[in-house]
Structure formats: C-alpha cells, structure tokens
C-alpha cells in the first residue's frame, strides 16, 4: 500500500485498537438544518477531543472547523438531492452525483472521502459509478474511500440487503464500508473484505445506542461512524466518551452506561 494511503488510514483508525470513533455531522447535505446541527461549530467543539475522525461536507468544514484543528477529516463527496426532492418518487434520494472534486478534497487535506451508494434503487448504477470513479481517484492520490451503504426509502435494513451492499462496495474497491447494524451482522463482516463501521441511525435511548455500538464491535465492526445518537443526546460528550470506551477499550455496555447515566440523571 502507498505511504499516503497507509498514513491516511492510520489517522482514521487508531493504530493501537485498529478501530475508529468517527463523528458524523454530514446530515445537512440532504436534510438541511438537522436538529442539533443548526450551529454545527458549537455542537462539535466539545466533541472533537473525543473523536478519531470527523465526517462532514466541504461547506461545513470551511465554515465551522478552524484549519488549525488537528482532526482527520472524512469529506462527504456525493450529494445533489434533498429530503424533499420529488416526494412522490420513492428513490429520489438516490439520484446523487459526485459533489466535490478530488483536487479540492486534497486541497482541504482530507484523510478520506465518502460516497453514498443506493443499491436496489432506480439510481443504483450511477451511485456505484460514483464510487468507482472516486476509488480510481483515491488510488491515484492515496486517499481512502468510504462507501456509505445508504438505504433508500423503500429498502429494509436487513442482513441479505446490507451484506449485498457491503460486499459490493468492497469489491468495487472501497477502503472502508459504512452500514447499519442488523441481526446476523457477523456474516457481513465475514463476507466484506474491508473494514466496516456502523452508522447509529435515528436517535434512540442512550443505553440502546451503546448496546448497538457494543454489539457491532463485538461482532467485528472496526468502529462507528455515528452522529445523531451522539450530538442529539442530552449528554453528547459523555456519549462519545462512552462509545469510545466500547470501541477502543472493549468496555461493557454497563461500564459505558456508567459514564453517561449520571449526566442524564438516570
Ligand atoms: C447520511 C450519513 C450519516 O453520516 C449517517 O447516517 C451517520 O449518522 P447517524 O449515526 O446519525 O445515522 O452518511 O447518509
């Protein structure tokens, strides 16, 4: 592996645990001012010391992250749709194109780029092509590509579908794959020849989110790329610390919950 690629991957995944706590705050690229991210800079400032990597868009990076901040950046480079695009068309969200050039990603000194794929939707082919194009550019410039296995409005987050998405992403050359936790998750890990990280999904009770992170890591995930279950919590700093304890120190759910519960008055 090229030095640049290895160096960037080594910044995303902590060398001691070979895992990552990636903080995802890219939701605005299609959801607009997501709850908790209206003032994105204020939200992430206390969280950054506890994150290994920050996933966001180009505009958010420029606006809200001081260039002196020493955190590896996972830059979202696909987009072009919104939560209200063609409401009556179920696969409208999948109609993404590449939204940032590799040249600009390199200028922003990112550690990785993220592309969504929408398998089983009307726009499957173009999103897989987006991924392949970025992988070619990533290989040329030493930049890892994260494939986000985004789920279309009418797709079910179950093993058969997610395993397909993850394997496909890795076979197309993604260096990291992001998916959702599901029953039988270990089978996804067995069949995906790339590190897999999980999204948290919609906000759920804190203890359940910690259980989700634990189950994923216990079954082979290389960490999390989690957003709402951290920044929408009433105790976001404690949540990211607790997730970090699970990811990097193999903490139990009980131990991790112990870091969060007092702050929630639970
Ligand atoms: C959207 C994304 C988000 O980064 C992803 O959903 C992670 O955030 P959350 O944990 O809130 O689900 O890639 O396509």
Boltz pocket constraint, residues with backbone or C-beta under 6 A from the ligand:
constraints:
  - pocket:
      binder: B
      contacts: [[A, 24], [A, 25], [A, 26], [A, 27], [A, 55], [A, 116], [A, 148], [A, 150], [A, 198], [A, 199], [A, 200], [A, 201], [A, 202], [A, 225], [A, 226], [A, 227], [A, 228], [A, 229]]
      max_distance: 6.0
